[in-house]
């Protein structure tokens, strides 16, 4: 019988819709909760774990409460308790329970969190221990994560049923939250985790696209020339979209979501509620997002402020994909991806989009769900 450790960082991703770009700060987490934003990691962990509730031949071990037990109880999966944590969870809780699970000799550690959580797991169990990572964070640069909670559940089901899976060392990438306002800061490699995979369900690490400046300039010129002076433009984070923001009046953010109108930044570093309030005024609006080089995500990685609610209010017909030819090349023909946290919205976004890479060239490219 396979022994599976299950561990959830319940505050992973909490800062996303609040525009915090991470969830490390306790003060920031409390502020997000005070504004009415809710924890999302539990729901994403449940989407994975529910995939195996009809299976047999495994023994689950987890902490009680929101670090694992609550999700297993909801899925009606019996588990061996590691005890209960305090009301406010921390990095130390993750380290403690991960080490305890390793000492218990589990065959696989399934954890749910973000880039910081992956760093903590690596510190606790080392690079030799088999893991399966469920994505629930904000930035999600690391390659150790499945492309979505659903696909993590598919991998877990294959493991439980004894299907042949590979083990591969996958990168742990992260940006220190103290450096998030530095435009020169890039994700750093913090180590590796040995992940189970089947060649298709793990995301790729973020790739930097060197020498892409000319492509960005062509793309930026094209988008600005086509802008409607009366409309709102919700512009997502990223170096490609930052090139666009720099051509507008006012100071935009590299890793935040900004809103422009009349070629001027009118709302800087917006959260989801502010975007909803602005859209409620009935002004025509567009969404401009780029994709992450290498793994292709356009929604669900670092731009959770543009939530399913915001996407539906604007509509996918008013979605502009600001993607250069060099960045498209990093995808190697694979589709761009969406993981909004709502599978109906993910399905809604699927399809082919016309991408204007310059004033004289367009590319038709596919967007798919994971």
Protein Blocks (a to p, Z undefined) as FASTA:
>chain_A
ZZddddddfkgoklmmnonopakbmklmmmmmmnopacfklmmmmmmmmmmmmpghiacd
ddehjllmmmmmmnopacddebjadfbdcfklmmmmmmmmmmnopabdcddddfklmmmm
mmmnojmbccddddfbfnomafkbcfbfklmmmmmmmmmnopacdddddddddddfklmm
pmkbccddfbdcddddehlmpccdddddehklmmmmmmmmmmmmmpcfkbccdddedjkl
mmmmmmpgcjddfkbccddeehiafbghiafklmmmmmmnopacdddddddehjlpaghp
hplmlgfklmmmnopmlcccdddfklmmmnnopacdddehpaklmmmmgccddddfbfkb
ccddddddZZ
